[in-house]
Amino acid sequence: MIVLAFIITDIRQAHRQAKIVQKLSYLFGQATGNRNNILRSREMLRLLESIGIYDTIENRDYIVRHIETAFYDSTNIIRTQPDGRIVKDSLLIGKRGALRMETVWQNNKLITIFLKSGDN
C-alpha cells in the first residue's frame, strides 16, 4: 500500500507540474487568444525581464520550483475567494530585483498568476 501511495503522489505531482508548465507560456509573453490576455501576458514578460528573469530553460525550471514551493507553504495564504479558491503570496527573486507573485489555486490546480511590482 505504501508503494501505491507514492505512485499516486508522484502522478499527482507530475500532473500539477504539467499544469504549471502550461502557465509558463503565459508568464513569458506567449499568450494567444483575446487582446486582453495577450496584453497581460506581455506585461508579465516585461515584469519578469525587469528583475532579470528571461525565457530560458533554467528560468522556467526556477519558476516551476518557486510556484510548487508556494503551493506547499501553508503560511502564505493571503485570502480565500468566495468560490473557495485560495490565493497565495510569494516573493519571486531575480538577478536584478524581486516581484510579488500571487497564485490562485482551486484545490491543487493552479488557476492563474499575478505578478506585482512596487509600482502596482
Order of alpha helices (4+ residues) and beta strands (2+ residues): alpha-alpha-alpha-beta-beta-beta-beta
